[in-house]
Amino acid sequence: MTLSFEDRQIKNIVKFKTLGCKIMLGHSRKSFMKVFTATPFAKRDFDTAIISSYANKHVDYLRVHHVQKTSRALMINHHLNN
């Protein structure tokens, strides 16, 4: 599996915080997810939620297609980690 530019950005997102500016991640349904799944773009909400859970602690804003589903995933993740 070869990491795409986007994969590397997400894995290293904490480094962007050192720039001192707000960070927004718009990863919902993006083509780089094909590394993880063959699921069609419109059905990648689960994949988006997992990446959101990982990135949420490092970014200020998440841009997603399904706010309710992602919010649920983030609440569950928060509950399990606290």
Phi and psi in degrees as GROMACS dihedral restraints (atoms count N, CA, C in turn):
[ dihedral_restraints ]
;  ai    aj    ak    al  type     phi  dphi    fc
    3     4     5     6     1   -96.7    20    10
    4     5     6     7     1   130.4    20    10
    6     7     8     9     1   -75.3    20    10
    7     8     9    10     1   132.1    20    10
    9    10    11    12     1   -84.3    20    10
   10    11    12    13     1   172.0    20    10
   12    13    14    15     1   -55.4    20    10
   13    14    15    16     1   -43.1    20    10
   15    16    17    18     1   -65.4    20    10
   16    17    18    19     1   -41.2    20    10
   18    19    20    21     1   -57.8    20    10
   19    20    21    22     1   -46.4    20    10
   21    22    23    24     1   -64.3    20    10
   22    23    24    25     1   -37.5    20    10
   24    25    26    27     1   -62.2    20    10
   25    26    27    28     1   -45.4    20    10
   27    28    29    30     1   -66.7    20    10
   28    29    30    31     1   -45.1    20    10
   30    31    32    33     1   -62.4    20    10
   31    32    33    34     1   -28.9    20    10
   33    34    35    36     1  -109.1    20    10
   34    35    36    37     1    21.4    20    10
   36    37    38    39     1   -62.0    20    10
   37    38    39    40     1   -28.9    20    10
   39    40    41    42     1   -60.6    20    10
   40    41    42    43     1   -29.6    20    10
   42    43    44    45     1   -66.4    20    10
   43    44    45    46     1   -29.0    20    10
   45    46    47    48     1   -66.9    20    10
   46    47    48    49     1   -27.2    20    10
   48    49    50    51     1   -62.3    20    10
   49    50    51    52     1   -26.2    20    10
   51    52    53    54     1   -68.7    20    10
   52    53    54    55     1   -12.1    20    10
   54    55    56    57     1   -76.7    20    10
   55    56    57    58     1   -14.5    20    10
   57    58    59    60     1    78.0    20    10
   58    59    60    61     1    21.1    20    10
   60    61    62    63     1  -124.5    20    10
   61    62    63    64     1   163.3    20    10
   63    64    65    66     1   -67.6    20    10
   64    65    66    67     1   145.2    20    10
   66    67    68    69     1  -122.1    20    10
   67    68    69    70     1   131.4    20    10
   69    70    71    72     1  -117.6    20    10
   70    71    72    73     1   134.3    20    10
   72    73    74    75     1  -111.1    20    10
   73    74    75    76     1   121.2    20    10
   75    76    77    78     1  -112.4    20    10
   76    77    78    79     1    77.7    20    10
   78    79    80    81     1  -105.7    20    10
   79    80    81    82     1    -6.8    20    10
   81    82    83    84     1   -59.2    20    10
   82    83    84    85     1   121.2    20    10
   84    85    86    87     1    63.1    20    10
   85    86    87    88     1    18.9    20    10
   87    88    89    90     1   -72.3    20    10
   88    89    90    91     1   157.5    20    10
   90    91    92    93     1   -65.9    20    10
   91    92    93    94     1   -25.8    20    10
   93    94    95    96     1   -62.1    20    10
   94    95    96    97     1   -19.3    20    10
   96    97    98    99     1   -67.3    20    10
   97    98    99   100     1   -11.8    20    10
   99   100   101   102     1   -61.3    20    10
  100   101   102   103     1   -18.9    20    10
  102   103   104   105     1   -64.7    20    10
  103   104   105   106     1   -32.0    20    10
  105   106   107   108     1   -95.6    20    10
  106   107   108   109     1   -30.2    20    10
  108   109   110   111     1  -150.9    20    10
  109   110   111   112     1   152.9    20    10
  111   112   113   114     1   -99.8    20    10
  112   113   114   115     1     5.6    20    10
  114   115   116   117     1   -61.7    20    10
  115   116   117   118     1   138.6    20    10
  117   118   119   120     1   -58.7    20    10
  118   119   120   121     1   151.8    20    10
  120   121   122   123     1   -48.0    20    10
  121   122   123   124     1   -48.0    20    10
  123   124   125   126     1   -66.6    20    10
  124   125   126   127     1   -11.8    20    10
  126   127   128   129     1  -114.5    20    10
  127   128   129   130     1    24.7    20    10
  129   130   131   132     1   -97.2    20    10
  130   131   132   133     1    26.3    20    10
  132   133   134   135     1   -66.3    20    10
  133   134   135   136     1   -36.3    20    10
  135   136   137   138     1   -63.0    20    10
  136   137   138   139     1   -47.4    20    10
  138   139   140   141     1   -60.5    20    10
  139   140   141   142     1   -42.6    20    10
  141   142   143   144     1   -61.1    20    10
  142   143   144   145     1   -42.6    20    10
  144   145   146   147     1   -63.3    20    10
  145   146   147   148     1   -39.5    20    10
  147   148   149   150     1   -64.9    20    10
  148   149   150   151     1   -46.5    20    10
  150   151   152   153     1   -65.0    20    10
  151   152   153   154     1   -37.9    20    10
  153   154   155   156     1   -59.7    20    10
  154   155   156   157     1   -42.9    20    10
  156   157   158   159     1   -61.5    20    10
  157   158   159   160     1   -40.0    20    10
  159   160   161   162     1   -68.7    20    10
  160   161   162   163     1   -47.7    20    10
  162   163   164   165     1   -79.7    20    10
  163   164   165   166     1   -22.5    20    10
  165   166   167   168     1   -53.6    20    10
  166   167   168   169     1   -36.3    20    10
  168   169   170   171     1   -76.4    20    10
  169   170   171   172     1    -7.4    20    10
  171   172   173   174     1  -115.7    20    10
  172   173   174   175     1   -10.0    20    10
  174   175   176   177     1  -122.2    20    10
  175   176   177   178     1   164.1    20    10
  177   178   179   180     1   -93.6    20    10
  178   179   180   181     1   -30.2    20    10
  180   181   182   183     1  -139.0    20    10
  181   182   183   184     1   141.4    20    10
  183   184   185   186     1  -116.9    20    10
  184   185   186   187     1   131.0    20    10
  186   187   188   189     1  -105.6    20    10
  187   188   189   190     1   116.3    20    10
  189   190   191   192     1  -132.7    20    10
  190   191   192   193     1   163.9    20    10
  192   193   194   195     1   -83.5    20    10
  193   194   195   196     1   -38.7    20    10
  195   196   197   198     1  -116.8    20    10
  196   197   198   199     1    95.7    20    10
  198   199   200   201     1   -62.2    20    10
  199   200   201   202     1   -44.9    20    10
  201   202   203   204     1   -62.5    20    10
  202   203   204   205     1   -45.3    20    10
  204   205   206   207     1   -64.3    20    10
  205   206   207   208     1   -42.7    20    10
  207   208   209   210     1   -67.9    20    10
  208   209   210   211     1   -40.5    20    10
  210   211   212   213     1   -59.9    20    10
  211   212   213   214     1   -42.2    20    10
  213   214   215   216     1   -60.3    20    10
  214   215   216   217     1   -45.6    20    10
  216   217   218   219     1   -62.1    20    10
  217   218   219   220     1   -41.2    20    10
  219   220   221   222     1   -68.0    20    10
  220   221   222   223     1   -37.9    20    10
  222   223   224   225     1   -64.7    20    10
  223   224   225   226     1   -42.6    20    10
  225   226   227   228     1   -64.1    20    10
  226   227   228   229     1   -44.9    20    10
  228   229   230   231     1   -60.2    20    10
  229   230   231   232     1   -44.3    20    10
  231   232   233   234     1   -60.7    20    10
  232   233   234   235     1   -45.3    20    10
  234   235   236   237     1   -60.7    20    10
  235   236   237   238     1   -43.5    20    10
  237   238   239   240     1   -71.0    20    10
  238   239   240   241     1   -25.8    20    10
  240   241   242   243     1   -96.8    20    10
  241   242   243   244     1    -1.4    20    10
